[in-house]
Amino acid sequence: MFNNAALDVIIGLVFIYLLYSLFATVIAEIISTNLGIRARNLKEAIDRMLNDEKEEPGPLSRFQDSFMILKNPDNERITQFYDHPEIKYLGSSGIFKNPSSFKAISFSKTIIFILSNGAENKEQITNTLNSFSSEDNAKNVFDIETAKYVNSLWKESYGDIVKFKLQLEQWFDRTMEQATEWYKRKIQFILLLLGFSLAWFFNVDTLVIVDKLSNDKEARAQMVNLAIAYTENHKNSIDAPPAGAIDKGANNKSLDSLVQVKKQLDADIAKTHTILGAGGWPPTKTEQTTDPKTGIKSYKPNIDPSALSEEQTKAEDGPISFGQCQKWGYFFVLLYNHFFGFLITAIAISLGAPFWFDLLNKLMRLRASNKEDTNSPDNSSGISPLKREA
């Protein structure tokens, strides 16, 4: 069983990860909404359904492709599909006009419309699909391999348009399941980058935080109290950021909600900064004082002494100023000194807020049970039950 001090250190660390994971998630959602990443991801999935791969990409190409979060396929087939009214009018009239989602029935209707030239006629669909034996005839709708697959779906439907629609919709649903995983991976990659940036900017070094909480009883107690208050206010679940919308009005409302969540997180993170003395970007001026008994220097506002220049380190008590160049120098020295601690923090943030929220709740229950065991009548006298019975 954990002793209370070790458990409190873990709770404090998990609480920090939770706050920054939420913060990174909100920023990632704002980025995703403004860059139309959902719509781009959907368009990429439709492109893979309509087009064959021209050549088998190598491992390096696939690795590079995994990090291309802003792909926007542009070819004749994808344009024809997205220009159909069933799809086109699901999007907004703004910059990102493509819809971020649509239902399987819209996919099947559009494909059948294209195959039948708008007639939705069994004979017309059969003739079109039979002509796909020639690559020249197939190229206007599908690539040749995809055309063969769609033709097989038509044959499995025995020429029944209703059954064919269901086959197309099932194909779409299966692809969308995978597309959701693609989107999650892209967001996780964004969270990793954001996590490292936040760790650097706010000086959130996991190794330093563990050391601080292990040795500072007051800071540890304050952090646990913040965690308790947070879990009490969010008993059921964390406040998940709203999903990006496809119309302009809803999009603005979504962004407003995200901004409100971000403001609350700013306040919560500021409290942890006060306790931990974190902060990456230095102030224009800080006051240095030296404790006459211990000789330890302290700074107000707080800074990281390890990132100071040699001249600033040797300065006497009093104000220490930072010019613009000195601020950037401090900032990059901070990265050099704490790179691995920032990396650990970034990896933790990329795991996502739900993971840390669930873990924090479990740790809180464990802490409560520990406290009950410590305060139970059997342990209050410090004598074991066996000795009392004897």
Residue pairs with C-beta under 8 A, 6 or more apart in sequence:
1 370
1 373
2 10
2 366
2 370
4 367
4 370
4 371
4 374
5 214
5 217
5 220
7 363
7 366
7 367
7 370
8 213
8 220
8 221
8 223
8 224
8 367
9 210
9 213
9 214
9 220
10 363
11 223
11 224
11 227
11 360
11 363
11 364
11 367
12 209
12 213
12 219
12 220
12 223
12 224
12 227
13 206
13 209
13 210
13 213
14 227
14 356
14 359
14 360
14 363
15 223
15 226
15 227
15 230
15 272
15 360
16 204
16 209
16 223
16 272
16 276
17 345
17 348
17 349
17 351
17 356
18 230
18 238
18 353
18 356
18 357
18 360
19 265
19 268
19 269
19 272
20 195
20 198
20 199
20 202
20 204
20 269
20 345
20 349
21 191
21 195
21 348
21 349
21 351
21 352
21 353
21 355
21 356
22 238
22 239
22 261
22 265
22 353
23 198
23 262
23 265
23 269
24 191
24 194
24 195
24 198
24 349
25 191
25 241
25 352
25 353
26 241
26 258
26 261
26 262
26 265
27 194
27 262
28 187
28 190
28 191
28 194
29 241
29 242
29 244
29 258
30 255
30 258
30 262
31 37
31 190
32 38
32 187
32 190
32 244
33 244
33 245
33 251
33 254
33 255
33 258
34 255
35 70
35 96
36 95
36 96
36 98
36 100
37 69
37 70
37 183
37 186
37 187
38 100
38 101
38 183
38 244
39 91
39 96
39 98
39 99
39 100
39 246
40 69
40 70
40 71
40 72
40 98
41 179
41 182
41 183
41 186
42 98
42 99
42 100
42 101
42 102
42 179
43 72
43 73
43 78
43 82
43 98
44 71
44 73
44 179
44 182
45 175
45 176
45 178
45 179
45 182
46 73
46 78
46 81
46 82
46 107
47 73
47 75
47 77
47 78
48 175
49 146
49 171
49 172
49 175
50 77
50 78
50 81
50 141
50 142
50 143
50 146
51 73
51 75
51 77
51 78
51 142
51 143
51 146
52 143
52 144
52 145
52 146
57 65
66 185
66 189
67 189
69 186
69 189
69 190
76 140
77 140
77 141
77 142
77 143
80 114
80 140
80 141
81 87
81 110
81 111
81 114
82 88
82 98
84 110
84 113
84 114
86 106
86 109
86 110
86 113
87 99
87 102
87 106
87 110
88 97
90 99
90 102
90 106
90 246
91 97
91 98
91 99
91 246
92 246
92 247
92 248
92 251
93 248
94 248
94 251
99 246
100 244
100 245
100 246
101 246
104 168
104 169
104 170
104 172
104 173
104 176
105 165
105 169
107 168
107 169
107 172
108 164
108 165
108 166
108 168
108 169
108 172
109 165
111 150
111 168
112 120
112 125
112 161
112 164
112 165
112 168
113 120
114 141
115 124
115 125
115 128
115 129
115 141
115 150
116 124
116 125
116 128
117 124
117 128
120 161
122 159
122 161
125 154
125 161
125 164
126 154
126 159
128 141
129 147
129 150
129 151
129 154
130 151
131 137
131 138
132 138
132 141
132 142
132 144
132 147
132 148
132 150
132 151
135 144
138 144
138 147
141 147
142 150
150 168
153 164
153 167
153 168
153 171
154 164
154 167
156 163
156 167
157 163
157 164
157 166
157 167
188 350
188 352
191 349
191 350
191 352
192 346
192 347
192 349
192 350
193 346
194 349
195 345
195 346
195 347
195 348
195 349
195 350
196 342
196 343
196 345
196 346
198 204
198 345
198 346
198 349
199 205
199 341
199 342
199 343
199 345
199 346
199 349
200 280
200 331
200 334
200 335
200 338
200 342
201 280
201 281
202 269
202 273
202 278
202 279
202 280
203 278
203 279
203 280
203 304
203 334
203 338
204 278
204 342
204 345
205 338
205 341
205 342
205 345
206 341
206 344
206 345
206 348
207 338
207 340
207 341
207 344
208 338
208 341
209 276
212 219
212 276
212 277
213 219
213 220
213 223
214 220
219 275
219 276
222 275
223 272
223 275
223 276
224 367
226 268
226 271
226 272
226 275
227 360
227 364
228 364
230 268
230 360
231 360
231 361
231 364
234 357
237 357
238 353
238 354
238 357
239 261
241 257
241 258
241 261
242 254
242 257
242 258
243 254
244 251
244 254
245 251
245 253
245 254
272 278
273 279
277 302
278 302
279 301
279 302
279 303
280 331
280 334
281 327
281 331
282 303
282 307
282 322
282 326
282 327
282 330
282 331
283 301
283 303
283 322
284 321
284 322
285 319
285 320
285 321
285 322
286 299
286 300
286 301
286 302
286 303
286 319
286 320
286 322
287 299
287 300
287 318
287 319
287 320
288 297
288 298
288 299
288 315
288 316
288 317
288 318
288 319
288 320
289 297
289 298
289 299
289 300
289 317
290 296
290 297
290 298
290 317
291 297
291 298
297 305
299 305
299 320
303 330
304 334
304 337
305 313
306 333
306 337
307 330
307 331
307 333
307 334
307 337
308 320
308 330
309 326
309 329
309 330
312 320
312 326
322 330
335 342
348 356
373 379
378 384
378 385
381 388
